[in-house]
Amino acid sequence: MEQDAAFGIRQIVDVAMKSLSSGINDRDRLANRLTRVREALVAAPPSFVRIDQN
């Protein structure tokens, strides 16, 4: 389950990054995808979200 969630988040981030390309430049899509990532991280179990203290 955790691997599937990580894959989904990577896909959302990929779409967000592509929305910033010079050919597309879609800031609304970027904002939407960042909101989806935030929602996914908030809903994720604590063991899934790791914060690197380095």
C-alpha positions in Angstrom: 0.0 0.0 0.0 2.8 2.5 0.9 4.5 1.8 -2.4 1.3 2.5 -4.3 0.8 5.8 -2.5 4.4 6.9 -3.2 4.0 6.0 -6.9 0.7 8.1 -7.0 2.4 11.1 -5.4 5.3 10.8 -7.9 2.8 10.8 -10.8 1.0 13.9 -9.4 4.4 15.7 -9.0 5.4 14.7 -12.5 2.2 16.4 -13.9 2.9 19.4 -11.8 6.4 19.7 -13.1 5.3 19.4 -16.7 2.7 22.2 -16.1 5.6 24.5 -15.5 7.3 23.8 -18.8 7.7 26.8 -21.2 5.3 25.2 -23.7 2.5 24.7 -21.2 3.0 27.1 -18.3 -0.3 26.2 -16.6 -0.2 27.6 -13.1 -3.7 26.5 -12.2 -2.8 22.9 -12.9 0.3 23.3 -10.8 -1.7 24.6 -7.9 -4.2 21.8 -8.2 -1.5 19.1 -8.2 0.3 20.6 -5.2 -3.0 20.6 -3.4 -3.5 16.9 -4.3 0.0 16.1 -3.0 -0.7 18.0 0.3 -4.0 16.1 0.7 -2.3 12.8 0.0 0.5 13.5 2.6 -2.1 14.6 5.2 -4.0 11.4 4.7 -0.9 9.2 4.7 -0.1 7.1 7.8 2.8 8.6 9.9 5.1 5.8 8.9 4.8 6.8 5.3 5.8 10.5 5.8 9.5 10.7 6.8 11.2 14.0 7.5 15.0 14.0 7.0 16.6 16.0 9.7 19.9 16.5 7.9 
